[in-house]
Amino acid sequence: MRNRIRKQLRIVEPSIEHEHAKELHQIRALIYEYPKILHLVHADLIRGLDDPEAGRKGMMTGEQVFKVLLIKQMNGFSYRVLRFHLEDSRTYRSFCGFGIGDKIPSDKTLQRDIKKIRPETLEEINRIVLAAAADKGVEKGRKVRVDSTVVKSNIHHPTDSSLLWDCVRVLCRLSQRAKEEFGVKVPDHRRRAKKRAMGIMNAKNKKVRTKHYRDLLKVTKKTVADAERVLASLKAIPAENILTVTAICAELCHYIPLARKVIDQTERRVLCGEKLKPEEKLVSIFEPHTDIIIKDGRDIYYGHKVAVTGGASGLLTDLVIEEGNTADATIAKEMISRQKDIYGRVPLQAAFDGGFASKENLADIKALGVKDVAFAKKVGLKVSDMAKSTWVYKRLRDFRAGIEGMISFLKRCFGLSRCNWHGFESFKAYAWSSVVTANLLLVSRRLLA
């Protein structure tokens, strides 16, 4: 169990007199003022436990886990570097509540506890932060701006040959582990597959490249067949080795269908010359949730499209992570409806990027109760239909441009340009943690100004 509140306060070194230390102190005051934040984090940490009161006490409280997450996202630290700074920095130790002589948790422990915080929890925490901002007069949500961007997944550039090589090396690694642990006889095709992948990369013409592809496909099919045989053999292993067997079987069951999909799409694309739609392609066996996002008909990104809503104060009031390469116009109404869920009312004015513009969206948003709407591109819309005057429309259009700076701020300072966490749920948690950290820092700066 992890205690929400320690019975005995630790002896903690005082923080230094510095602008950033003052910001952290203000963030800590906000967290204490709204204790529901820590209750939500604590609930995630004990989720799934039969008896939270039983067992050894956890190394970190919910408060510490949340504060450590803020430090990580605020600085873009890896877990290894994060642990170093928690050991080294007097200010960070004070902020996170680590006392004099307290042992800082290991990299793995930091990662394990931080990853337990769900994206739904972080979204709820962000709404609490927005409520705090409204109470303190920082952000009322009366005027919003909406735009979209792409957050990249943590994958290498996908090619058919590199995906086939990924399949071979992962399945062979798992099969060789089964061989070492349980004596399952299985060949290792990694050397041959790597040679063919390198041959494809360095091929001088299509004929040579296709020849290498045929052999690489043959090797990958053999590897998949071997992996299926290993899987069948492992299921007959005695029960005393159940934990290791279950772990290997789970990974084989995960990667074998993905390998078959890679083989199928490679045969269709390379051997048959078929053009596949973006939604039909698998671009990573490690992050299979990754979408292919094509912007402006030329730039290709691998990740997820993210719609962001910002307020007049610079706070990020909302975030929606899309699945697939959906058009911006399809989510314009949803972004305003979500503002009603957050504030209990829709904003008086809303400004959108040009991609959200359509007559249907304008009518729907106006029907929700928004008085003035501005799209960066008119797309056949009349100014008189969008806003009460040309002056108001131009002011809103200029106001919308500020969302670009807010997105840039998230990407440069809070790591939102690329998600380094594994899995789609973790992708969403990573994005929300960036938004929550940015909002807490911005609120604290406004209150200190």
Residue, then its C-alpha position, 0 to 999 in steps of 0.5 A: m500500500r502507498n500512504r496518502i499522507r505520512k504519519q510523521l513528517r520528514i526532515v526536508e531541506p528548504s528549497i533555494e531562493h530562485e524563480h523556478a523554486k518559487e514556481l514549484h512552491q506555488i505548484r505545491a500550494l495549488i496541489y494542497e489546496y485541491p486535495k482531490i488531485l492526490h486522491l485520484v493519483h492514490a486511487d490509480l496506485i492501489r487499483g487492482l489490489d485485493d487489500p490495499e492495507a496489506g503488504r509492505k508500504g510503498m516507497m513513494t506516496g501518491e503525492q510524490v509520484f505525481k510531483v515526480l511526474l511533473i518534474k520529469q515532464m517539465n524537464g524532459f528527463s529520462y528516468r535515469v536522469l530523473r533519478f540523478h536530479l532527485e538525488d542531486s537537487r535540493t530543490y527537487r527533493s524538497f518539492c517531491g517531499f524526499g527527506i534528508g537521508d531518504k533513498i530515491p527509488s530506482d529508475k524502474t520503480l519511478q517508471r512503474d509508479i508513474k505509468k500507473i497513472r491513467p490518462e483518464t485520471l490526468e484528464e480529470i486532474n487537468r479539469i481540476v486545475l482549470a477549475a482552480a484557474a477559474d476560481k483565481g481569475v486566471e482563465k474563465g473559458r469564455k474565449v477559446r482557440v482550436d487547432s490540431t497537430v501531430v504527436k509522433s510515436n517512438i518508432h523508426h522510419p518504417t520500410d517493408s524490409s525493416l519491418l520484416w527484419d523487426c519481426v525476425r529478430v523479435l521472434c527469434r529472440l523469444s524462440q532462443r529464450a525458450k531454447e535456453e530455458f526449456g531446451v526447445k529446438v529451434p533455428d536462428h534466422r537472424r543473420r540471414a534476415k539481416k543480410r537480406a535487409m541490408g541487401i535491400m537497402n543497398a540494392k542498385n535496381k528493382k530486380v536485385r531488390t525484389k530478389h532480396y525481398r523474396d528471400l527475406l519474406k521466405v525467412t520471415k515465414k520460416t521464423v513465424a512457423d518456428a515461433e508457432r511451433v515453439l508456442a505449441s511446445l511451451k504449452a506442454i511445459p509443466a506447471e512449475n515453470i508457469l510464470t516464465v512460460t506465460a511471459i514468453c507465450a504472451e509475447l509470441c501471441h502478440y507478435i506472431p499475428l503482427a508478423r503475419k500482417v507485415i508479410d501480407q502487406t509486403e507481398r501485396r506492396v512489393l511483389c504484387g504492386e498494390k497500393l494500400k490505404p494508410e489505414e491498412k498499413l502496419v508501420s511498427i510491430f512495437e507501436p501497432h497503434t501508430d497512424i499514418i498522418i498526411k498533412d497538406g498532401r505532402d508531409i507524412y508523420y507517424g503517430h496520432k493527430v491531436a486536437v488542442t483547445g486553448g484559452a485567452s490566458g495561454l492555458l490548454t483547456d482540452l486535448v483530444i487524441e484521434e485514431g486515424n487520419t481524421a479530417d479536422a472538420t469532423i471534430a469541430k463541434e465536439m471540441i466546443s461540446r467538450q468545453k461545455d462539459i468542462y465549464g458547464r457552458v460553451p464559450l462566447q467566442a471561438a476561433f478555429d484553424g482553416g481545416f475546421a471550416s464548413k457551413e455545417n460546423l458553423a451552424d452546429i457551433k452557433a446552435l450550441g450557443v457560441k456568439d462569434v466564430a472565426f475560421a482562419k479560412k472562410v471557405g465560402l462562409k460570410v463574415s456576417d454569418m460568423a461574427k457580429s462585425t468584420w472587426v470582431y472576426k479579424r480580432l478572433r482570427d488574429f487571436r487564433a494564431g496564438i494557439e500555434g505558440m501554445i502548441s510549440f510551447l508544449k512540444r519544445c518544453f514538455g516533450l509533446s513532439r514525440c511520445n516515448w512511452h509504450g502503448f496507446e494508453s501510455f501515449k494518451a497518458y503521456a500527452w495529458s501529463s504534458v498538458v497538466t504540467a504545462n497548465l500547473l506551471l502557467v497558473s503558478r506563474r500567473l499567480l506569482a506575477 
